[in-house]
Amino acid sequence: MSEKIALEVQKRTIKGKQVSSLRREGLLPGIIYGRIGKEQIEPIMIQMDLHEASKTINRLTGSSLVSLDVEGEEYPVVLREAQKDVIYGTLRHVDFMAVSLTEKFQTAVPIELIGQAPAEINMAAVVVTGISELEIECLPQDMPERIEVDATVLVDMESAIYVRDLDLPDTYEVLTDPDELIAGVTYVTIEEEEEEEEEEAEFAELLDEDVEPEVIEKGKKEDEFDSEED
């Protein structure tokens, strides 16, 4: 279950091009849309302190359940989009989607490999990854922020982890194909190293050969001087 996170925001009346004035005041504009129960809510324009909100929003995933306090009224939401400044990386606008705590919800949960594969240590192998997210369906309050996968089971070149190998709570319904690869093991490629060694060997052979150096003449030949003097 993901950690329930609370964030305090205020309703916003400024919109359109005038929103830039909020940013100059250190405020972050946003919006809430979605459903509460079976009813579609009217979009709610919100604003919040940029500095304080960034501490929370920058660590959220798409499956993090957030409780937004909008001037005393609680909204369970998930983060749907966070727009950032392309140069400075600061938040410019956030979209939250309201969810019902009594209805199952489909989401993509990040996969995180933990631990080091013994094959990397004992066999000079490398771990290759497949899918990076797992599609699941569950109640919003049961959503994990990430799914940790133990890489220490990758002990040899035959080892692999597929979706079907995951041991997940019954509260999750996995929608991803069970045959999707999460992680496997392969040998380190040495093609580039071999090419470099071949090039070095060819260069060394050229140096060993008795090649007469080409003389590049500078200035004019003697007969040219003679003709000029005549």
Secondary structure, DSSP 8 states (H G I E B T S, - for coil): ----EEEEEEE----GGGHHHHHHTTEEEEEEEEEETTEE---EEEEEEHHHHHHHHTT--TT-EEEEEETTEEEEEEEEEEEE-TTT--EEEEEEEE--TTS-EEEEEEEEEES--HHHHHS-EEEEE--SEEEEEE-GGG--S-EEEEGGG--STT-EEEGGG----TT-EE-S-TT-EEEEEEE---HHHHHHHHHHHHHHHHHHS---------S--HHHHHHHH-
